[in-house]
Each structure stands twice: as structure tokens, then as C-alpha cells.
Amino acid sequence: ALLNALVVPGFTALADKIRSQRTILLFVVPLIALAYSAYSIFIIPSFTPRLGNLGRFAVCWAIYVATAFFMAPTSSLVDAMCLKWLEVNEGEEGKKQYGRERVWGAVSWGIFNLAIGALMDQTGTWVMVVLMAFSTMALWVILYMGSWESPGSF
């Protein structure tokens, strides 16, 4: 919570200054994926035999903080983009649909996480790294090449 209170205003102010939430997300999404990948490598003892338990803990903690740092602004920026997209494409009525968008986003998040948890139980944690890579590429393509009515405003 403290990290969010310190980081989110900085990223959102930067997004307002450059007038593009999309640019900030294009920057932070790959860094989140990189941090998650680094975490999965350093948590495996065979990759870090010289660190010992305390050293491995310190590295994992540092990676966790880096991940949290870059993950903090994503929710605020995506919410702003969603509201703007609804306003541009649906007018004032679109803003009233924001709650419905959030509900279906939460439902899809829940279903996806249950499915990924079951898949990881069957195959192991390596699936998380592969899925993180694919989802990061997909999100990056959507953000970069997405069809926006007013690209400069996102």
C-alpha cells in the first residue's frame, strides 16, 4: 500500500504530462514480465547455488519490490483508458457502462486464474512463465496496434 501511494501518483502524473497512458503501459508491461521471469529463475536453488537461503531470499525480495513498483500504476492507467475509450466510442452513455466493463473484467480474471492454477497443478510452474510471455506479447500488441478512435488521447 505504501509503495502504491508513492509510485502511482508519479506514473499517472507522467502519463498526464505526456498525454498517453498507453505509452506508460507499453513501458511497464514488459518490465513486469521480466521481473516475474527473473523471480521464477532465482527461486530455483539449482540456478543460484552460491547465494544460500538468505541471499536467495534477498534477491527474491528485491525482484518482488521491482515487480510491485512497475505493477502499481497499471490498474489506474487501464481504468483511465477504459473510461476514455467508452467515452470516445459510446459518448456519455458509454461512461455508464464502466461498471459492466469492470464486472466482466473481474469475472474473466477469476476464471483465468482458476484455470491457470489447475494447469500449474498438473504441469508445474514453468507454465506461468510461458503464459506470462504470451500474455505480455498479446497485451503489448493490443496496446501498440489497438484500434483507438483518438490515439493521442490514450
Salt bridges, closest charged atoms under 4 A:
ASP79 OD2 - ARG102 NH1 3.01
GLU87 OE2 - LYS95 NZ 3.98
GLU93 OE2 - LYS96 NZ 3.26
